[in-house]
């Protein structure tokens, strides 16, 4: 979707309907950034207030005509809705507006398709796209099943539908088999890390919160960083030496989360996100300068619950304090555990406090394991004072 034929950027109209959720403005700003991340240029934005979606066009017929006039006036190639559209709504809108229409789910899937670099990431994106397509294919063609033939509806149409379903089903099955094999490889690697007694840390957070910048600053990894949504899709892991007492830990950078993340993507990326599920500590990176940071924190926690990672100990990393006018520091909870660290990944302010927080969490985990009679998941054979904060790649997946 990034470019139209001839490598010209697609001119897009954004459509957002305010159903009274409270974060409407921030959601529209995010849609604009999503559109730009996909390669489209937002030209105009059309908004409306409704109590519920219109069954036929999602927006009312009058608003649909307003969108059509805006498309003709501004030379719009593409209309992007900040909502999930049903197949029928999408078809009805395309007929009425006479331009291509995509919804939020399709837009995010398109960005993921552009950004996936690893073999596993590409498999996961294709699986998500096929699952999305299969749902729309089946729902979009149910009228063929309800009618017993009829002029123009006999035989071939029904046969083609069944063929499409079968081909998609076979491809989905093959992709799931491959991803299951990769998941088993990940599990073997995690068990190896367990035998090496390595404490594992995963960076999680809302997309564009600064996770990859922090990852690069901590590990000198050189991961791609850009002011766009979903700049990082594939999980990258590195070792980080934190002193003789703890030794090396493994720190992983993961895909950013976003509000209303399509369920197909959550399911498809479960194998990648399992690095998060099996981590010993989550560093939840927050854009401390965002006016909707509390909503973003809840969105991330919602996805963590969905993938089964809500039980993993978590520290909030309040990033971008330089932009927010805050000072480096830490906060502790009622149990005297560090709950929040204020840093700037860009300037490096407060990173010493963050390293101390990781060390404290690793030591606490070691003591807990010792109380339980288990081998401590800290340091172990990876500890090497000579590394002195140098990092080496770990072969923890396709990187």
C-alpha positions, 0 to 999 in steps of 0.5 A, a space after each residue: 500500500 505504500 506507493 501507487 504505481 509509478 512510485 508516487 505517494 498515495 494521497 489519503 483522506 483520514 476518517 474518524 468517528 467520535 463515539 465518546 471514548 475520550 481519546 479521540 484526538 490522540 487516536 486521530 493523531 496516531 492514525 495520521 502517523 500510521 498512514 505516514 508509516 505505511 507510505 501514504 500522505 494524509 491530505 484531509 481529515 473528516 470527522 463526525 460524532 455518532 452513538 453507534 456505527 451505521 450498518 451499511 457505511 459505518 458513517 451515515 449516508 450524508 457523511 459518506 457524500 461529504 467524504 466523496 466530495 472531499 476525495 474529488 476536491 483533493 485528488 484522494 487515492 485512498 480513504 483510511 478509516 480509524 476503525 475496523 470495518 466489516 467486509 460489507 461496509 468496506 464494499 459499500 463505501 468503495 462503491 459510493 466513494 469510488 476510491 479504495 477504502 482500508 480500515 485500521 486493521 488492514 493499515 496495520 497489517 500493511 505496515 507489518 508486511 513492509 517492515 518484517 525482516 526476519 524469516 519468522 517475522 515474514 511468516 507471522 505477517 503472512 499468517 495474520 494477513 491470510 487470517 484477515 483475508 479468510 474472514 473477509 472472504 467468507 463473510 463477503 461471499 455468504 450471499 452465494 451460499 444463501 442463494 440456490 444458484 440463480 443467473 450469474 451465481 451458479 457453479 463457478 462462483 461457489 466453486 471458486 469460493 471453495 477453492 479460495 477457502 481451501 488454498 488459504 486453509 492449506 497455506 495457513 496450516 503450513 505457516 502454523 507448522 513452520 511457526 510451531 517449529 520455530 517456537 520449539 527452537 525458541 524454547 530450546 534456546 530459552 532452556 539453554 539460557 536457563 542452564 546458563 543461569 541467565 537473567 532475561 529482560 524484555 523491553 515492552 511499551 507503546 510503539 514509538 515510546 523509545 524502546 529501540 533507542 534505549 536498547 541501542 543506548 544500553 547495548 550499542 546494538 545499532 537497531 534501526 530507530 525512526 520516528 514512525 510506528 512499528 519501526 521494530 518488528 523482529 525481536 533482537 536480543 543482546 548480552 549486557 554486562 552489569 558487573 561482577 555481582 550479577 554478570 551478564 543479562 540478556 536484554 531483548 527489544 520487542 515490537 511496540 504495541 498500539 491501541 486496538 492492535 489487530 487480534 490476528 497480529 497478537 496471535 500471529 506474533 505470539 512466537 516472537 512475543 514469547 520472549 516477553 512471556 518468559 522474561 524474568 523482568 519487563 522494562 515497560 518503556 513509556 513516552 513520558 512526554 505523551 499527553 495520553 501516556 496513561 492510556 498507552 500504559 493500559 493498552 500495553 498492559 492489556 496486550 500483556 494480559 492477552 499474551 499471558 505476560 501480565 505475571 512477569 515483574 515489571 518496572 515502568 521506565 519513564 522515558 523522554 524526561 528531557 522533553 517532559 522537563 523532569 529529572 532522573 530518579 526512581 520511585 519505589 512501591 510499598 514493598 520497597 521495590 523499584 517501580 518506576 525509573 525516570 530516564 532519557 534514552 536519547 541523552 543518557 540521563 538516568 541510565 545509571 539508575 536503570 542499570 541499578 534497577 536491573 541489578 536489584 531485580 536480578 539479585 532479588 530473583 536470585 534470592 527468591 530462587 535460592 529460597 525456593 531451592 532452584 538454580 539462580 537465573 543470574 550471571 552464571 557462565 555468561 558473567 565475564 568482567 572483561 566484557 565491561 559493558 560490551 555486548 555480543 549478539 546472542 543467537 536467540 532467533 533469526 537475527 
